[in-house]
């Protein structure tokens, strides 16, 4: 089980999704992709430490109080929706890497996540297993079993 390469990552709640498959379904839609076909997440805040994040960092996704997966961040693009608000498009690698379920309390927006605090990647093939019920997964993560 490995840790990702990046020293600085971002972490964000995956609002409206209950499981990783919900994120995958959303990112498969044309609305979630940029002109290059890569998935994006648009946010109002631009990371001040963007260069550090782009040096191999990932976006860690929190579902119902658990960090369950990550996607490597490829770049940050300006997004103009015609309303005068400058936004940041977080361009993501399409591959979603499952991580050891890790409890995370609710927060707003995104936060920096140092590599030393990032959940470890799950072994390849583990994502093919049937997921545990969220309450059981959360309870096991709380006691450090997952």
N, C-alpha and C positions, 0 to 999 in steps of 0.2 A: 504494500500500500504506500503510494508515494504522495509527497506534497507537490503542489504545482511550483513552477519555476519562479514566478514573480515574487518580488519582495513586498509589493504593495498592490492591494486588490480593492475592489469595491464590493459592498454588500447591499442588497436591496430586497424589500418585500416583493413577492410576486403576487400583486393585488389581483383578485378575481380568479385565482387559480388555487386548486386544492391539492394538486399533485403535479409531478414533473410532466406527465403526459399532457396536461392542460397547457403548459408552456409550449411544448412541442407542437401541439395543434395550432396554437395562436401563431407561432413563428413560421408555420407552413403557409399561412395566408399571405396574399400579395400586400395587404395593408401593413404587415409587420416588417416588410422588407424594403430596402432602399433600391435605387436604380441599378445597383450592382448585384442585386439578388440576395444580399447578406441581411440577416436579421438585425434589427436596430431596436434600441429602447431609447425613447426620447424623454429628456428630463429638462427642467428649467435651469439647473445649476451645472456649471462647467467646472470640472475638477481643477483646482489650483495646482495640484501635484500630478498633472496629466502625464508628463514625461516619465515619472516613476511608475505610474500604472501601465503605461504603454511598453515598458521594459519587461513584458511577460506576465502582466497581471491579468486577473480574471474578474468577472462579475459573479458573485455568489448569490444564489437565489434562496429566499426564505419562504417556505410554504407552511402556513398554519403553525407558526412558532418553531419550525425546524429548518435549518439549512440542509438542502437535499442535493443541490447540484451547482455546477459552475460552468461558465463559458468564457473562453479566453477573449479579452478585449483587443480588437485589431486596431481601432482608431476612434477618434472623436471628430464628428462632423458638425458644422453649424446647421441648424434647422430653422427655416423661415416659413412660418405658417400664415404670413400676411397680416398678422395682428400686432406687429411692432415688438413682440417679445422674442428676444434671442434665446434659443434653446440649444441643447447639446444632444446630438444623436450618438449614442454609444453603439458603435458597430461591433457586432459579435461574431465570433467563429460559429458556424452552424452546429458543430459537434457539442453536445451536452455531456459533461462528465459528471457522473454521480459521485457524491462524497458521503463520508460517514455522517449519518443524521446527527445534527448538533443543535441543541436548543438555542433559541435566540428570542429575546423579548421584543415586542413590537417597537417600532421607531418610524419616523417619517423620512421620506426622501431616501437618499443613499448615504452610506458612511464609508470611510476608509477601513480596510481590514488588513492589518499587517500579515505578511506571509507566515510569521511565527504563530499567529492565532487562527489561521485558516484550517478548516477541517481537512483531513486527509482524503485523497481519492480512494474510492472503492476499487477492488480488483476488477479487471476486465471480465465481462460475462456476468457479473453480479447484478447488473441492471436487467438481465433477462429473467431473473427470479421474480416471482409474484411478490409485490410489495406488502409489507405488514400493514395492518390497520393503523391509521395515524396516531391514535391514543396509545397503542402498544409501542409503536416506534418511538414516540415521545417519552414514554415511561422508561424504556430501555436506554435511551440516550441520556436521560437525566441521571441514571445510576452508572453510566459509563460502559454499558455492555455493547452498544453499537459504535 
